[in-house]
Amino acid sequence: MSLASLNRNSLRTALVTALVVVTGACSDQQITSSAAPVAPVTPVANNTAGMLRGTVREDGTIVLESLDPAIVVGDTNTSGAIYGNQNVTAKVTASNFSLTNAGGVKTWKFTLAVHNLLNFPVGSIDGATSTPFDTVGIFVFFPTSASVVSPANSGASVTVANTQGTASFSGVSQKYYWYHDRLSAKGLTGDSTKNNPTWTFTAPSTVNSFRFTVLLSAPWPRGLQTQDTSWAVAYNPTPDSLPDVGASPRWKRIGVTYGGADTASASGLTMAVTNSSRESDDDMFFYRSDNLNRSENAYIESRLKLTAGGSNPVMILALIDSVKFVGLGIGNGKIGMATFNFNSLKWEWAAGATVPVTTTQFHTYRVGKFGATSSAVYLDGAQAPLITTANNLLPDNFLPQYAQYVGGQAAHMSTFFGPTAQDASASAVVSYVNYAFHATPKP
């Protein structure tokens, strides 16, 4: 994850464990990821996250052990969800080790699996009391750079060769491996990761061993800790590719025959839809289903511009809770709250006036929901809202009626973004999308 302006106390609260592995590697590779660069959360103090040491032996076996067996949940002074005592709160195991030496470079490869030893699930915003629909997953990230152990003072550096990106967990732009798993409580089926990526390190052939530390970050179920109530999901087109293909975590696309074309590049995600006689070709929405409660604060934020479209809403940024639909419409030269007309089957402007905005230029739009009270729209990080809407003026959540098109998750949909061509052919370029639960809607 990488980009700009996500408050990462909103980022995944942490399932944290520090890992030190002895082997080898070299060089520094810049790897980017999938959400915006954000303000770092408070670092874990004095190794209270539970240091775990891993040693890679010459015979290819890896020993993983805790440096402080006394550490248990609650010993950290930063967050109740930060933990990681090996064989007490979590267990990390290694397998499939290999070492090759060719062309003056050593390459180490192995897989690490994470096993949940807590009495509740992790890896999903929805936890113990409801079926999870969207998995946030588990991020294993590097708070510091790897370092050579042997030979000492070699001057060589260590390269992590194939991480999926960077995000701000306990610091800024930390490399990570992402596990697309939601772990059940200890002892239940599914309490261990299955989608285990292959870890790869490289170093000059002269390197015999190296050391690195990692931390684990994953959301806990709602209500377990008063300190850990915010979660965030981010999408950045440049490293993540398409939202439903390369993002971590994934977004889903509404429907399978809605048409349109999307491409991801350094310029952003380009989304184009064509107005035609076939209703199913007119929209391209990517969504997540995280069961947003009516009482919860939330926001969705995106930096984007329109490149084609009509006078009705062209781009929709929406939050959907169990009762109301909070959607911003971005049209040709104006923005306002949007709704869907069941009679005309078109997106229209909802109650309240539209506001003139040069929508063909990049702007940062944030749609915030203040519990069950009101909503607000902020432009380009301004503290004062550009649009405010009282709860009674917001349209009802109409998505469950479309379950036959979207699937069973329609009743649990929490957010989506994308263009509609129901008024005219439309296109937009999106730099990033962030959304968060229990987060302050105001920038």
Secondary structure, DSSP 8 states (H G I E B T S, - for coil): ---S--BTTSS------EEEEES----------SS---B------TTTTTEEEEEE-TTS-EEEEES-TT--TT--SS-TT----BTTTEEEEEEEEEEEEETTEEEEEEEEEEEE-SSS-BSSSS-TTS--SS---EEEE-SS--EEEESTT-----EE----EEE-SSSSSEEEEEE---B-STTSTT-B-S---EEEEEEETT--EEE---EEE----TTS-TT---EEEEE-HHHH-STTTT-SS--EES-SS---EEEEETTEEEEEE---S-GGGSB--EEE-----TT--EEEEEEEEEEE--SS--EEEEEE-SSBEEEEEEETTEEEEEEEETTTTEEEE-SS--EE--TTS-EEEEEEEETTTEEEEEETT-SS-SEEEEGGGS-B--GGGGHHHH-GGGGG--EEEEEB-SSS-EEEEEEEEEEEESS-S--
